[in-house]
Amino acid sequence: MLGVLVNAVSVVLGGLIGCLFGRFLKQKYTSAAMTGTGLCTLYIGFSGSLRSGNPLFLIGALVLGALLGTLLDLDGKVVRLGEKAQSIVRGGGGRVAEGFVTASLLFCVGAMAVTGSLDAGLRGDNATLYAKSALDFVAAVMFAATLGPGVMLSALAVLLYQGAIALTSWWIAPLLTPQAVNEMGGAGSLLILALGLNLLGVTKIKVADLLPAIAIAPALVLISGLF
């Protein structure tokens, strides 16, 4: 669990530095930085989505995920959570929920989050998570400078998500085949792509409603392997 804790702390520290730096930026510079952040998010989402080996898995995951997420009103729950966090954090320009969702997806859906947590749980090898911590630290600085303190809250998502994988690694490792991990990362990357479009003001996609797709994608891989 040490690697998971280091990763969570790196997000908090990076987010804190980004928030402090962002306070000194004027509105026009913040807008310019937001455009750059949106473009980077688009690139991360697009490049990551190419990991998928079968578009049918992505289509099925996104459609079923959207239906389930809408039924559960995940976006509404995230917004309400963001509003509560906003009252506690006292700052962030009303973008706490956006910062939380954007950073949480970016830090959790990649292959390094899954494989690193499995390595930590199965073999006590934290090397991958340490490398991921350095990358997440830099990303947290960049995103917090434009999206505010909500980015720091994503450390909780990192801690819970990667911690759960590490603690249950002996049971889930046989299920998370390389193809399942790739499809999970591909689905998550499409959500990051949607976040990038939102950051640029092109769309207003309720990304939180699509979150179940990340779990459905590997499940479809496992189900297809039974036939």
Z-matrix of the N, CA and C atoms (Angstrom, degrees):
N
C 1 1.469
C 2 1.527 1 112.68
N 3 1.345 2 116.52 1 -12.35
C 4 1.468 3 118.83 2 -177.80
C 5 1.523 4 111.56 3 -59.30
N 6 1.336 5 116.57 4 -42.52
C 7 1.460 6 120.12 5 179.89
C 8 1.517 7 112.03 6 -62.92
N 9 1.335 8 116.90 7 -37.64
C 10 1.465 9 121.61 8 178.12
C 11 1.526 10 110.21 9 -64.95
N 12 1.327 11 116.61 10 -44.11
C 13 1.463 12 120.74 11 179.14
C 14 1.522 13 111.73 12 -63.41
N 15 1.339 14 116.32 13 -42.05
C 16 1.468 15 120.56 14 178.17
C 17 1.521 16 110.03 15 -61.73
N 18 1.329 17 116.42 16 -40.56
C 19 1.460 18 120.42 17 179.88
C 20 1.525 19 111.22 18 -63.38
N 21 1.330 20 116.46 19 -44.19
C 22 1.466 21 120.50 20 179.77
C 23 1.526 22 111.02 21 -63.76
N 24 1.324 23 116.69 22 -43.00
C 25 1.468 24 121.03 23 179.95
C 26 1.523 25 110.65 24 -64.69
N 27 1.332 26 117.02 25 -38.23
C 28 1.472 27 120.35 26 179.71
C 29 1.528 28 111.14 27 -63.10
N 30 1.325 29 116.93 28 -34.70
C 31 1.465 30 120.97 29 177.73
C 32 1.526 31 110.34 30 -68.37
N 33 1.334 32 116.49 31 -42.28
C 34 1.466 33 120.37 32 179.16
C 35 1.524 34 110.92 33 -63.24
N 36 1.319 35 116.31 34 -46.71
C 37 1.469 36 120.25 35 -179.46
C 38 1.526 37 111.58 36 -64.53
N 39 1.324 38 115.96 37 -44.22
C 40 1.460 39 119.53 38 177.90
C 41 1.511 40 111.63 39 -62.82
N 42 1.337 41 115.99 40 -42.22
C 43 1.461 42 119.91 41 178.36
C 44 1.514 43 112.45 42 -63.99
N 45 1.325 44 116.31 43 -39.10
C 46 1.469 45 120.67 44 179.26
C 47 1.529 46 111.02 45 -63.77
N 48 1.326 47 116.27 46 -45.29
C 49 1.469 48 120.63 47 178.27
C 50 1.530 49 110.18 48 -62.84
N 51 1.321 50 116.53 49 -42.66
C 52 1.464 51 120.45 50 179.65
C 53 1.514 52 112.43 51 -62.63
N 54 1.341 53 116.97 52 -40.61
C 55 1.471 54 121.11 53 178.96
C 56 1.525 55 111.05 54 -64.80
N 57 1.322 56 115.84 55 -43.62
C 58 1.460 57 119.72 56 179.53
C 59 1.527 58 111.11 57 -64.29
N 60 1.314 59 116.48 58 -39.90
C 61 1.462 60 120.91 59 178.88
C 62 1.520 61 110.80 60 -68.38
N 63 1.344 62 116.63 61 -39.77
C 64 1.452 63 120.74 62 -177.44
C 65 1.510 64 113.73 63 -64.51
N 66 1.324 65 117.48 64 -25.27
C 67 1.463 66 120.82 65 -179.80
C 68 1.526 67 112.47 66 -65.65
N 69 1.310 68 116.32 67 -23.49
C 70 1.459 69 120.40 68 -177.66
C 71 1.531 70 112.54 69 -91.33
N 72 1.335 71 116.55 70 -1.67
C 73 1.460 72 120.32 71 -179.40
C 74 1.526 73 110.78 72 -89.83
N 75 1.316 74 116.89 73 132.90
C 76 1.456 75 120.74 74 173.74
C 77 1.527 76 109.43 75 -74.22
N 78 1.337 77 115.33 76 166.67
C 79 1.455 78 120.51 77 -174.39
C 80 1.524 79 112.39 78 -57.15
N 81 1.330 80 117.47 79 -42.65
C 82 1.466 81 119.17 80 -177.05
C 83 1.526 82 111.43 81 -66.61
N 84 1.338 83 116.70 82 -32.26
C 85 1.451 84 120.13 83 178.23
C 86 1.526 85 110.44 84 -75.63
N 87 1.333 86 115.93 85 -35.86
C 88 1.465 87 119.80 86 176.83
C 89 1.527 88 110.54 87 -63.23
N 90 1.344 89 115.96 88 -41.21
C 91 1.463 90 120.69 89 178.63
C 92 1.525 91 111.05 90 -63.86
N 93 1.336 92 115.53 91 -41.57
C 94 1.467 93 119.43 92 178.59
C 95 1.527 94 110.60 93 -64.79
N 96 1.342 95 116.05 94 -41.55
C 97 1.462 96 120.15 95 178.64
C 98 1.525 97 111.14 96 -65.30
N 99 1.341 98 116.31 97 -35.24
C 100 1.461 99 120.77 98 178.42
C 101 1.522 100 110.98 99 -64.20
N 102 1.320 101 115.80 100 -39.60
C 103 1.468 102 119.68 101 177.44
C 104 1.526 103 110.42 102 -62.43
N 105 1.337 104 115.94 103 -44.63
C 106 1.454 105 119.68 104 177.82
C 107 1.517 106 112.06 105 -62.93
N 108 1.344 107 116.24 106 -40.64
C 109 1.461 108 120.72 107 178.37
C 110 1.525 109 111.12 108 -63.35
N 111 1.334 110 115.84 109 -41.58
C 112 1.463 111 120.19 110 178.87
C 113 1.514 112 112.10 111 -63.11
N 114 1.329 113 116.73 112 -42.18
C 115 1.459 114 120.61 113 179.90
C 116 1.534 115 110.88 114 -66.09
N 117 1.326 116 116.48 115 -41.17
C 118 1.470 117 119.92 116 177.36
C 119 1.525 118 110.77 117 -62.73
N 120 1.335 119 116.23 118 -40.48
C 121 1.459 120 120.62 119 179.05
C 122 1.523 121 110.64 120 -64.21
N 123 1.330 122 116.93 121 -39.89
C 124 1.464 123 120.53 122 175.89
C 125 1.526 124 111.02 123 -59.61
N 126 1.321 125 115.67 124 -44.65
C 127 1.471 126 119.92 125 -179.14
C 128 1.527 127 111.28 126 -63.21
N 129 1.339 128 116.48 127 -44.84
C 130 1.464 129 120.68 128 179.83
C 131 1.531 130 110.41 129 -61.31
N 132 1.332 131 115.82 130 -43.83
C 133 1.457 132 119.89 131 -179.53
C 134 1.510 133 112.62 132 -66.48
N 135 1.330 134 117.09 133 -42.71
C 136 1.461 135 120.61 134 -178.07
C 137 1.525 136 111.13 135 -66.98
N 138 1.326 137 116.73 136 -47.49
C 139 1.461 138 120.20 137 -178.04
C 140 1.525 139 111.23 138 -64.88
N 141 1.327 140 116.39 139 -37.56
C 142 1.456 141 119.48 140 179.81
C 143 1.514 142 113.17 141 -70.10
N 144 1.334 143 117.12 142 -32.93
C 145 1.468 144 120.01 143 -178.47
C 146 1.525 145 112.06 144 -66.95
N 147 1.325 146 117.47 145 -19.50
C 148 1.459 147 121.02 146 -179.52
C 149 1.526 148 112.01 147 -73.43
N 150 1.333 149 117.69 148 -7.45
C 151 1.462 150 120.48 149 177.54
C 152 1.523 151 111.89 150 -67.85
N 153 1.318 152 115.40 151 -26.02
C 154 1.465 153 119.44 152 -176.90
C 155 1.525 154 110.75 153 -62.00
N 156 1.326 155 114.93 154 134.23
C 157 1.459 156 119.04 155 178.99
C 158 1.512 157 112.93 156 -96.44
N 159 1.320 158 117.16 157 -10.07
C 160 1.465 159 120.99 158 -177.65
C 161 1.526 160 109.28 159 -144.80
N 162 1.341 161 118.13 160 106.11
C 163 1.469 162 121.33 161 -179.00
C 164 1.525 163 113.47 162 -58.02
N 165 1.341 164 117.20 163 -25.10
C 166 1.462 165 119.82 164 -179.30
C 167 1.526 166 111.16 165 -63.49
N 168 1.336 167 116.15 166 -35.71
C 169 1.462 168 119.08 167 177.63
C 170 1.526 169 110.42 168 -64.73
N 171 1.334 170 116.17 169 -40.72
C 172 1.458 171 119.86 170 179.73
C 173 1.524 172 111.23 171 -66.73
N 174 1.320 173 116.14 172 -43.38
C 175 1.468 174 119.86 173 179.12
C 176 1.526 175 110.52 174 -59.93
N 177 1.340 176 115.70 175 -49.14
C 178 1.462 177 119.92 176 -179.67
C 179 1.518 178 111.90 177 -61.90
N 180 1.347 179 116.37 178 -42.37
C 181 1.460 180 120.57 179 -178.45
C 182 1.519 181 111.49 180 -65.57
N 183 1.337 182 116.94 181 -44.29
C 184 1.468 183 119.80 182 -177.98
C 185 1.523 184 111.78 183 -68.18
N 186 1.340 185 117.25 184 -40.52
C 187 1.464 186 120.02 185 -179.47
C 188 1.529 187 110.66 186 -67.56
N 189 1.321 188 116.41 187 -50.66
C 190 1.466 189 119.78 188 -179.99
C 191 1.525 190 110.90 189 -65.31
N 192 1.336 191 116.19 190 -39.03
C 193 1.462 192 120.14 191 178.97
C 194 1.515 193 112.02 192 -63.34
N 195 1.333 194 116.33 193 -41.24
C 196 1.465 195 120.38 194 179.10
C 197 1.526 196 111.25 195 -64.01
N 198 1.333 197 116.44 196 -41.59
C 199 1.461 198 120.31 197 179.49
C 200 1.529 199 110.92 198 -64.61
N 201 1.337 200 115.95 199 -45.64
C 202 1.464 201 119.78 200 -179.05
C 203 1.525 202 111.13 201 -67.71
N 204 1.329 203 116.77 202 -43.29
C 205 1.457 204 120.49 203 -179.81
C 206 1.514 205 112.73 204 -63.70
N 207 1.337 206 116.05 205 -38.58
C 208 1.461 207 120.39 206 177.83
C 209 1.522 208 110.75 207 -67.89
N 210 1.342 209 115.54 208 -40.23
C 211 1.465 210 120.20 209 178.39
C 212 1.522 211 111.08 210 -61.33
N 213 1.330 212 115.89 211 -39.76
C 214 1.466 213 121.03 212 -179.07
C 215 1.526 214 112.60 213 -85.40
N 216 1.340 215 116.38 214 -6.82
C 217 1.469 216 122.04 215 -177.92
C 218 1.535 217 111.20 216 53.57
N 219 1.328 218 115.68 217 50.34
C 220 1.462 219 120.04 218 -179.30
C 221 1.524 220 111.87 219 -63.58
N 222 1.319 221 117.03 220 -38.40
C 223 1.461 222 119.70 221 -179.62
C 224 1.529 223 110.66 222 -62.61
N 225 1.313 224 116.62 223 -42.66
C 226 1.462 225 120.28 224 178.48
C 227 1.514 226 111.70 225 -62.59
N 228 1.336 227 115.82 226 -39.76
C 229 1.468 228 119.95 227 179.41
C 230 1.523 229 110.82 228 -65.82
N 231 1.344 230 116.57 229 -40.92
C 232 1.463 231 120.46 230 179.50
C 233 1.527 232 110.58 231 -65.43
N 234 1.328 233 116.01 232 -40.90
C 235 1.465 234 119.93 233 178.86
C 236 1.520 235 110.70 234 -62.44
N 237 1.328 236 116.28 235 -43.61
C 238 1.471 237 119.63 236 179.22
C 239 1.527 238 110.92 237 -65.85
N 240 1.341 239 115.92 238 -37.26
C 241 1.458 240 119.54 239 176.26
C 242 1.525 241 110.19 240 -63.71
N 243 1.325 242 115.59 241 -40.69
C 244 1.458 243 120.22 242 178.10
C 245 1.511 244 112.21 243 -63.64
N 246 1.334 245 116.67 244 -37.92
C 247 1.458 246 120.48 245 179.16
C 248 1.525 247 110.93 246 -65.99
N 249 1.338 248 116.39 247 -38.59
C 250 1.462 249 119.42 248 177.75
C 251 1.527 250 110.16 249 -67.41
N 252 1.337 251 115.02 250 -42.96
C 253 1.460 252 119.28 251 179.04
C 254 1.518 253 110.70 252 -64.08
N 255 1.337 254 116.14 253 -34.64
C 256 1.463 255 120.81 254 179.51
C 257 1.520 256 111.41 255 -60.53
N 258 1.329 257 115.77 256 -39.91
C 259 1.465 258 119.61 257 -179.43
C 260 1.521 259 111.57 258 -69.53
N 261 1.344 260 115.92 259 -26.29
C 262 1.464 261 120.00 260 179.59
C 263 1.520 262 110.65 261 -83.82
N 264 1.354 263 114.99 262 -44.43
C 265 1.463 264 120.32 263 -176.36
C 266 1.513 265 111.92 264 -70.76
N 267 1.355 266 116.39 265 -35.83
C 268 1.465 267 121.84 266 -178.93
C 269 1.536 268 111.21 267 58.47
N 270 1.288 269 115.79 268 68.12
C 271 1.471 270 120.90 269 179.14
C 272 1.499 271 109.70 270 155.77
N 273 1.335 272 116.19 271 -178.70
C 274 1.452 273 120.67 272 175.65
C 275 1.502 274 114.25 273 97.43
N 276 1.353 275 117.04 274 3.26
C 277 1.455 276 119.27 275 174.71
C 278 1.504 277 114.85 276 61.99
N 279 1.347 278 117.99 277 27.62
C 280 1.451 279 120.16 278 177.63
C 281 1.509 280 113.44 279 74.92
N 282 1.335 281 118.95 280 15.81
C 283 1.457 282 121.86 281 -176.81
C 284 1.517 283 111.40 282 -112.60
N 285 1.323 284 117.72 283 23.33
C 286 1.462 285 121.08 284 -177.25
C 287 1.528 286 110.74 285 -60.29
N 288 1.333 287 117.04 286 -48.63
C 289 1.461 288 120.82 287 -178.60
C 290 1.524 289 110.93 288 -62.18
N 291 1.322 290 116.64 289 -41.87
C 292 1.465 291 120.53 290 -179.51
C 293 1.523 292 110.66 291 -64.54
N 294 1.325 293 116.17 292 -43.83
C 295 1.455 294 120.04 293 178.48
C 296 1.517 295 111.91 294 -64.02
N 297 1.327 296 116.20 295 -40.51
C 298 1.459 297 121.34 296 -179.93
C 299 1.525 298 111.20 297 -63.58
N 300 1.331 299 117.34 298 -49.90
C 301 1.463 300 121.16 299 -177.70
C 302 1.526 301 110.96 300 -66.28
N 303 1.332 302 116.89 301 -45.40
C 304 1.463 303 120.69 302 -178.43
C 305 1.523 304 111.15 303 -60.10
N 306 1.329 305 116.37 304 -49.97
C 307 1.464 306 120.19 305 -177.65
C 308 1.525 307 111.41 306 -69.07
N 309 1.328 308 117.37 307 -39.71
C 310 1.467 309 120.18 308 -179.42
C 311 1.518 310 110.94 309 -60.55
N 312 1.326 311 116.78 310 -44.72
C 313 1.461 312 119.98 311 178.60
C 314 1.523 313 110.65 312 -64.16
N 315 1.305 314 116.19 313 -45.97
C 316 1.458 315 120.57 314 -177.30
C 317 1.527 316 111.33 315 -60.14
N 318 1.333 317 116.74 316 -39.22
C 319 1.458 318 120.75 317 -175.24
C 320 1.527 319 113.57 318 -85.76
N 321 1.340 320 117.38 319 -18.88
C 322 1.470 321 119.39 320 -171.67
C 323 1.533 322 115.82 321 -108.61
N 324 1.327 323 118.62 322 -25.19
C 325 1.466 324 117.85 323 -170.54
C 326 1.523 325 113.92 324 -88.35
N 327 1.314 326 118.66 325 -9.94
C 328 1.448 327 120.26 326 -177.35
C 329 1.522 328 113.24 327 -72.58
N 330 1.318 329 115.65 328 161.89
C 331 1.459 330 121.09 329 179.98
C 332 1.525 331 111.48 330 -63.36
N 333 1.343 332 117.58 331 -31.87
C 334 1.466 333 120.37 332 -179.19
C 335 1.523 334 111.47 333 -63.62
N 336 1.328 335 117.10 334 -34.08
C 337 1.461 336 120.61 335 179.83
C 338 1.526 337 110.54 336 -64.59
N 339 1.330 338 116.45 337 -40.62
C 340 1.467 339 121.04 338 -177.99
C 341 1.523 340 111.10 339 -77.24
N 342 1.331 341 116.70 340 -54.57
C 343 1.464 342 119.80 341 -176.86
C 344 1.528 343 111.63 342 -65.86
N 345 1.333 344 116.53 343 -38.03
C 346 1.462 345 119.69 344 178.67
C 347 1.517 346 111.85 345 -63.87
N 348 1.326 347 116.78 346 -41.93
C 349 1.461 348 120.68 347 179.52
C 350 1.533 349 111.08 348 -68.31
N 351 1.329 350 116.70 349 -36.83
C 352 1.470 351 120.50 350 176.77
C 353 1.531 352 110.57 351 -64.78
N 354 1.335 353 116.33 352 -43.64
C 355 1.466 354 120.30 353 178.07
C 356 1.529 355 110.88 354 -60.99
N 357 1.323 356 115.72 355 -41.01
C 358 1.458 357 119.95 356 -179.42
C 359 1.528 358 111.52 357 -65.94
N 360 1.333 359 115.78 358 -40.08
C 361 1.455 360 119.66 359 -178.26
C 362 1.515 361 114.05 360 -76.92
N 363 1.329 362 116.55 361 -38.29
C 364 1.463 363 120.39 362 -175.48
C 365 1.526 364 112.91 363 -83.67
N 366 1.330 365 116.15 364 -41.33
C 367 1.470 366 119.73 365 -172.79
C 368 1.529 367 113.84 366 -120.94
N 369 1.314 368 117.69 367 -2.31
C 370 1.449 369 120.07 368 -177.32
C 371 1.515 370 112.74 369 69.59
N 372 1.328 371 116.76 370 20.96
C 373 1.464 372 123.02 371 -178.70
C 374 1.533 373 109.11 372 -95.97
N 375 1.326 374 116.60 373 110.48
C 376 1.462 375 121.19 374 -176.56
C 377 1.523 376 113.54 375 -100.59
N 378 1.324 377 117.89 376 8.51
C 379 1.464 378 121.38 377 -174.31
C 380 1.523 379 111.94 378 -56.90
N 381 1.339 380 117.22 379 -45.65
C 382 1.465 381 120.76 380 -178.42
C 383 1.525 382 110.77 381 -64.42
N 384 1.327 383 117.01 382 -41.38
C 385 1.461 384 120.35 383 -179.77
C 386 1.524 385 111.65 384 -68.95
N 387 1.324 386 117.49 385 -32.67
C 388 1.461 387 119.67 386 176.50
C 389 1.531 388 110.56 387 -65.87
N 390 1.332 389 115.85 388 -41.87
C 391 1.470 390 120.19 389 177.76
C 392 1.524 391 110.03 390 -64.63
N 393 1.340 392 116.19 391 -41.14
C 394 1.464 393 120.71 392 178.69
C 395 1.530 394 110.53 393 -64.73
N 396 1.314 395 117.06 394 -35.70
C 397 1.464 396 121.29 395 179.60
C 398 1.526 397 111.03 396 -60.51
N 399 1.338 398 116.19 397 -41.16
C 400 1.467 399 120.20 398 179.32
C 401 1.521 400 110.82 399 -64.56
N 402 1.335 401 116.42 400 -41.98
C 403 1.467 402 120.67 401 179.10
C 404 1.529 403 110.83 402 -66.90
N 405 1.327 404 116.27 403 -42.67
C 406 1.468 405 120.33 404 -179.05
C 407 1.526 406 111.49 405 -67.01
N 408 1.319 407 116.87 406 -32.73
C 409 1.460 408 120.64 407 178.07
C 410 1.527 409 110.47 408 -60.61
N 411 1.332 410 116.00 409 -47.48
C 412 1.468 411 120.80 410 -179.93
C 413 1.530 412 110.11 411 -64.03
N 414 1.332 413 116.64 412 -43.87
C 415 1.464 414 120.55 413 -179.83
C 416 1.521 415 111.11 414 -64.37
N 417 1.337 416 116.80 415 -38.66
C 418 1.464 417 120.33 416 -179.67
C 419 1.523 418 111.17 417 -64.17
N 420 1.323 419 117.07 418 -38.63
C 421 1.468 420 120.46 419 177.04
C 422 1.529 421 109.82 420 -60.24
N 423 1.324 422 116.21 421 -47.89
C 424 1.458 423 121.32 422 -177.17
C 425 1.526 424 112.12 423 -64.39
N 426 1.333 425 116.82 424 -45.72
C 427 1.456 426 120.28 425 -176.46
C 428 1.531 427 111.68 426 -73.39
N 429 1.327 428 118.03 427 -38.56
C 430 1.465 429 120.01 428 -179.36
C 431 1.519 430 111.79 429 -67.10
N 432 1.330 431 117.27 430 -29.85
C 433 1.464 432 120.36 431 179.16
C 434 1.525 433 111.35 432 -63.07
N 435 1.340 434 116.53 433 -26.70
C 436 1.464 435 120.15 434 -178.33
C 437 1.528 436 113.38 435 -110.18
N 438 1.341 437 117.28 436 -31.75
C 439 1.462 438 120.69 437 -176.05
C 440 1.521 439 113.73 438 -102.61
N 441 1.327 440 117.09 439 -11.06
C 442 1.450 441 119.90 440 173.91
C 443 1.518 442 115.36 441 86.75
N 444 1.330 443 116.86 442 -164.65
C 445 1.458 444 123.55 443 -170.95
C 446 1.520 445 115.69 444 -66.38
N 447 1.312 446 117.64 445 -13.98
C 448 1.463 447 119.62 446 177.06
C 449 1.510 448 112.46 447 -58.66
N 450 1.332 449 116.19 448 -26.25
C 451 1.465 450 120.77 449 179.67
C 452 1.527 451 110.09 450 -64.42
N 453 1.326 452 117.24 451 -37.00
C 454 1.466 453 119.98 452 179.94
C 455 1.525 454 111.68 453 -65.34
N 456 1.339 455 116.56 454 -31.21
C 457 1.462 456 119.98 455 179.80
C 458 1.521 457 111.67 456 -66.17
N 459 1.335 458 116.89 457 -21.49
C 460 1.466 459 119.90 458 179.31
C 461 1.520 460 111.59 459 -65.43
N 462 1.337 461 117.31 460 -15.31
C 463 1.469 462 120.36 461 175.55
C 464 1.522 463 110.47 462 -59.75
N 465 1.342 464 116.72 463 -32.54
C 466 1.463 465 120.51 464 177.27
C 467 1.520 466 110.60 465 -65.49
N 468 1.339 467 116.61 466 -40.68
C 469 1.463 468 120.62 467 178.09
C 470 1.522 469 110.13 468 -64.14
N 471 1.337 470 116.38 469 -42.52
C 472 1.462 471 121.06 470 178.49
C 473 1.527 472 110.07 471 -61.17
N 474 1.322 473 116.28 472 -45.47
C 475 1.460 474 121.43 473 -178.09
C 476 1.529 475 111.61 474 -63.57
N 477 1.327 476 116.64 475 -45.83
C 478 1.465 477 120.90 476 -177.71
C 479 1.526 478 111.80 477 -71.88
N 480 1.333 479 116.77 478 -45.29
C 481 1.468 480 121.79 479 -175.77
C 482 1.532 481 111.24 480 -68.04
N 483 1.331 482 115.91 481 -55.54
C 484 1.459 483 119.41 482 -177.35
C 485 1.533 484 110.80 483 -71.43
N 486 1.334 485 116.65 484 -32.99
C 487 1.453 486 119.54 485 176.70
C 488 1.516 487 112.20 486 -64.22
N 489 1.338 488 116.03 487 -40.22
C 490 1.467 489 120.51 488 178.89
C 491 1.530 490 110.61 489 -63.77
N 492 1.336 491 116.25 490 -41.18
C 493 1.473 492 119.90 491 179.01
C 494 1.526 493 110.44 492 -64.76
N 495 1.340 494 116.32 493 -43.99
C 496 1.464 495 120.10 494 -179.24
C 497 1.526 496 111.57 495 -63.70
N 498 1.337 497 117.30 496 -42.46
C 499 1.459 498 121.29 497 -176.73
C 500 1.530 499 112.53 498 -72.13
N 501 1.325 500 116.64 499 -28.27
C 502 1.472 501 119.86 500 -178.75
C 503 1.527 502 111.84 501 -108.10
N 504 1.332 503 116.48 502 17.24
C 505 1.470 504 120.78 503 -173.26
C 506 1.523 505 113.31 504 -57.82
N 507 1.333 506 117.51 505 -35.58
C 508 1.466 507 120.12 506 -178.32
C 509 1.523 508 111.85 507 -65.11
N 510 1.324 509 116.68 508 -27.39
C 511 1.467 510 120.04 509 -178.14
C 512 1.529 511 112.22 510 -92.29
N 513 1.330 512 117.75 511 -36.97
C 514 1.467 513 119.53 512 -173.72
C 515 1.525 514 113.89 513 -92.83
N 516 1.339 515 117.45 514 -15.90
C 517 1.463 516 119.92 515 -178.19
C 518 1.524 517 112.85 516 -55.56
N 519 1.343 518 119.48 517 -42.95
C 520 1.471 519 118.94 518 179.14
C 521 1.526 520 113.37 519 -64.90
N 522 1.337 521 117.00 520 -24.28
C 523 1.462 522 120.75 521 -178.15
C 524 1.529 523 112.18 522 -84.23
N 525 1.339 524 116.35 523 -31.37
C 526 1.464 525 120.39 524 -176.76
C 527 1.527 526 109.95 525 -87.98
N 528 1.317 527 114.63 526 75.19
C 529 1.455 528 120.96 527 176.57
C 530 1.528 529 109.01 528 -69.10
N 531 1.338 530 118.13 529 163.76
C 532 1.471 531 119.85 530 177.48
C 533 1.528 532 112.78 531 -54.02
N 534 1.337 533 117.16 532 -38.88
C 535 1.466 534 119.74 533 179.48
C 536 1.522 535 110.81 534 -67.33
N 537 1.337 536 116.77 535 -39.96
C 538 1.466 537 120.25 536 179.37
C 539 1.527 538 110.68 537 -64.11
N 540 1.333 539 116.76 538 -41.49
C 541 1.465 540 120.72 539 178.42
C 542 1.530 541 110.62 540 -64.82
N 543 1.342 542 116.45 541 -40.20
C 544 1.463 543 120.24 542 178.96
C 545 1.518 544 112.01 543 -63.34
N 546 1.333 545 116.54 544 -43.25
C 547 1.463 546 119.92 545 -179.90
C 548 1.526 547 111.02 546 -68.93
N 549 1.334 548 116.73 547 -35.98
C 550 1.461 549 120.39 548 175.81
C 551 1.526 550 110.13 549 -62.20
N 552 1.342 551 115.63 550 -45.93
C 553 1.460 552 119.77 551 178.79
C 554 1.515 553 112.24 552 -66.34
N 555 1.334 554 116.83 553 -36.32
C 556 1.463 555 120.36 554 178.47
C 557 1.513 556 112.13 555 -64.12
N 558 1.340 557 116.38 556 -44.05
C 559 1.471 558 120.59 557 178.80
C 560 1.523 559 110.50 558 -64.45
N 561 1.339 560 116.04 559 -44.18
C 562 1.458 561 119.49 560 178.99
C 563 1.511 562 112.34 561 -63.30
N 564 1.331 563 116.29 562 -35.81
C 565 1.465 564 120.43 563 -179.76
C 566 1.524 565 111.54 564 -67.83
N 567 1.321 566 116.93 565 -33.04
C 568 1.471 567 119.45 566 175.78
C 569 1.519 568 110.57 567 -65.77
N 570 1.335 569 116.14 568 -34.46
C 571 1.463 570 119.32 569 175.98
C 572 1.527 571 110.56 570 -67.73
N 573 1.342 572 116.54 571 -37.38
C 574 1.463 573 120.18 572 176.37
C 575 1.528 574 109.81 573 -64.81
N 576 1.327 575 116.71 574 -37.65
C 577 1.459 576 121.10 575 176.16
C 578 1.528 577 110.39 576 -59.66
N 579 1.329 578 115.97 577 -43.10
C 580 1.468 579 120.54 578 177.31
C 581 1.529 580 111.08 579 -63.00
N 582 1.330 581 116.20 580 -38.96
C 583 1.466 582 119.66 581 177.50
C 584 1.519 583 111.22 582 -62.58
N 585 1.334 584 116.32 583 -40.16
C 586 1.456 585 120.15 584 178.16
C 587 1.522 586 111.72 585 -60.88
N 588 1.323 587 117.18 586 -41.73
C 589 1.464 588 121.41 587 178.10
C 590 1.526 589 110.40 588 -64.20
N 591 1.341 590 116.33 589 -38.19
C 592 1.468 591 119.69 590 177.19
C 593 1.525 592 111.53 591 -65.33
N 594 1.339 593 116.27 592 -42.53
C 595 1.463 594 120.30 593 -179.30
C 596 1.519 595 111.76 594 -62.38
N 597 1.323 596 116.34 595 -32.44
C 598 1.462 597 120.76 596 179.48
C 599 1.526 598 112.32 597 -83.41
N 600 1.332 599 116.42 598 -4.48
C 601 1.460 600 120.57 599 179.27
C 602 1.513 601 113.65 600 78.14
N 603 1.333 602 117.11 601 14.09
C 604 1.468 603 120.83 602 -179.47
C 605 1.523 604 110.56 603 -77.80
N 606 1.329 605 116.78 604 -39.29
C 607 1.460 606 122.07 605 -177.78
C 608 1.523 607 109.72 606 -134.02
N 609 1.327 608 115.25 607 172.52
C 610 1.462 609 122.21 608 173.09
C 611 1.525 610 108.09 609 -132.48
N 612 1.317 611 115.05 610 58.69
C 613 1.460 612 121.54 611 -178.01
C 614 1.527 613 109.64 612 -73.99
N 615 1.326 614 116.63 613 134.91
C 616 1.459 615 121.54 614 176.25
C 617 1.526 616 108.19 615 -81.97
N 618 1.319 617 115.09 616 82.34
C 619 1.460 618 120.89 617 -171.53
C 620 1.524 619 111.81 618 -62.82
N 621 1.316 620 118.03 619 -35.70
C 622 1.465 621 120.30 620 -178.82
C 623 1.520 622 111.73 621 -59.83
N 624 1.335 623 117.20 622 -30.92
C 625 1.461 624 120.31 623 178.22
C 626 1.524 625 112.03 624 -67.95
N 627 1.320 626 117.42 625 -15.39
C 628 1.466 627 121.41 626 -179.50
C 629 1.523 628 112.58 627 -95.78
N 630 1.325 629 117.90 628 -3.30
C 631 1.462 630 121.42 629 -175.44
C 632 1.532 631 114.65 630 -55.83
N 633 1.349 632 120.08 631 -36.59
C 634 1.470 633 118.39 632 179.19
C 635 1.522 634 113.90 633 -58.60
N 636 1.322 635 117.58 634 -20.65
C 637 1.467 636 120.62 635 -179.65
C 638 1.525 637 111.53 636 -59.74
N 639 1.334 638 117.34 637 -29.50
C 640 1.468 639 120.83 638 -178.48
C 641 1.524 640 110.73 639 -65.73
N 642 1.325 641 117.75 640 -34.62
C 643 1.465 642 121.47 641 177.76
C 644 1.520 643 111.58 642 -85.72
N 645 1.330 644 116.62 643 -31.69
C 646 1.462 645 120.03 644 -177.76
C 647 1.522 646 111.64 645 -70.67
N 648 1.339 647 118.07 646 -35.65
C 649 1.468 648 121.08 647 -177.50
C 650 1.526 649 112.59 648 -57.13
N 651 1.345 650 119.62 649 -53.29
C 652 1.471 651 117.80 650 177.85
C 653 1.519 652 113.35 651 -66.25
N 654 1.354 653 116.04 652 -29.66
C 655 1.463 654 119.22 653 177.89
C 656 1.524 655 110.71 654 -63.85
N 657 1.336 656 116.83 655 -38.34
C 658 1.467 657 120.00 656 177.89
C 659 1.515 658 111.03 657 -65.68
N 660 1.327 659 116.63 658 -35.93
C 661 1.474 660 120.21 659 177.11
C 662 1.520 661 110.23 660 -62.80
N 663 1.335 662 116.37 661 -44.56
C 664 1.457 663 120.81 662 -179.55
C 665 1.523 664 111.66 663 -65.29
N 666 1.324 665 115.53 664 -40.64
C 667 1.466 666 119.78 665 179.62
C 668 1.523 667 111.39 666 -65.40
N 669 1.346 668 115.71 667 -41.82
C 670 1.462 669 119.24 668 -179.89
C 671 1.530 670 111.74 669 -64.32
N 672 1.347 671 115.27 670 -29.34
C 673 1.471 672 118.49 671 179.41
C 674 1.521 673 112.94 672 -70.58
N 675 1.321 674 117.43 673 -13.93
C 676 1.461 675 120.62 674 179.03
C 677 1.520 676 113.05 675 -82.10
N 678 1.334 677 115.46 676 -12.15
C 679 1.473 678 119.30 677 -176.29
C 680 1.518 679 111.25 678 -114.78
